[in-house]
Amino acid sequence: MQYKGNPQLVPFAGVLRKNMTRQEKKLWYRFLSKYPVRFYRQKVLGKYIADFYCAKASLVIELDGSQHYKYRELEHDAERTLFLEDYGLSVIRISNYEVDSNFEGVCLYIDNIVKGRCGLNRE
């Protein structure tokens, strides 16, 4: 199965883009949309929609609200991560709480991962 598309999910991804959470908006408008390596928001990848996706770094960023820490959601998130990792993607999960309470740290964390995955950390 090709991971880069599922036409049935495209309309729903558009709805999600229009109705981003407060934390998704903050991360997108204050950091990722201006980041020098291109990110996409609500990107369809196979049977899933990633919150944020960077093709160059083969990176998926998922922002997790409190519902993601319930047993059923943890299982679903683990299945989703395995699916994406099977295509060589790295998945990082960041809690909404971290976005709210440590935004600079979250941005630095993402920046370091992207630079490392793109080979940009060489001094």
N, C-alpha and C positions, 0 to 999 in steps of 0.2 A: 504494500500500500504506500502510495506517495503521501508524505506528511505535509506537503505545502498547500493542500487545498481540499476543501469539501464544500462544494457549491451550496449544499443545503444549509450550512451554518453561516454563510456570508450575510444574509439579512439580519440574523440575530447578532452577529459581531457588530454590525452597524448600529443596532439598538444599544448595545453595550457601550460603544464609543460615545453615543449621545447622552448616556446616563452613567457616566463614570462616577465612582465613589469619590468622596472628598479627598481621600488619600491618593487615589489614582490621578485626580486632577492636579493635586499639589506636585506629585512626582513628575507628571508629564509636563505641565506648563512651566514649572520652575527649574527643571533639570533636563529630562530626557529629550524634550522637543528641541532643545538648543545644543544638545550634546554633539560633538564633532563626528562621532560614528552614529550612523542612522539607526533609529529605533522605530518600530511600528507599534501601535497600540491596538489591542483587541484583534490580534492576528490569528486567523484560522490555520491550525497546524493539524492536519488529519482530522480526527474526530473531536478535537479540543479547540478551545479558543484561549490563547495565551494573553495575559494582561499586557505584557510588553515583550517584544521580540527584536533581537538584533542579529541579522543574518551574518554579518561580518565576524562577529564574536561567537556565533552559534550559541546564543544565550537567550534563555527565557527567564523573565522576572515575573513572579507571582506575588501579588499583595494579598495577604491573608487577614481577614477579619476574624472575630471570635468564633464564628461558626466552623471555621476550618480546624478547630482544635477538638471537635467532637469525634468519637470513634469512627463513625461511618464516613465522615469527611476525610479523616486521616487516611483511611483505606483508599478512598477515591483519589486523593492527592498522590498517594504512593503509586497507584496504578497509572495515573496520568504522567508522573515523573518518569517511570520506567518506559512508558511508550515513547516519550520525547527523547530520553537518553538513548534508546535504540537507534535513533537517527543521528546520534552524535551531538545532540544538543545538551548543554548544561542548564540545569534548572535551579534557580535560587528562589527561596521563599523569604519574604520580608513581612513582618506583621504590620498591620495598620498602626499599632501602638508605636512601633519604632519610627515609622514615617512621621507620626505626630510629635514624638518626644525627642528624637535624635535625627532630625532631617539631614543635617550636615554629615553625620556619621554614615547614614544610609547612602548618600551621594558619593562619599569617599569610597565606601565598600564597593558600590557598583563600578565606579571609575577604575579601581584597582583590578577588579575581575575582568572588565572589558580590555583594559590595557594588557593584562597578562594573557588573555585569550587571543588577542590580536598581535602579540609580540611587540607591544609598544613600551614595555617596561625596561628595555635595554638602555642603560646609561652610557 
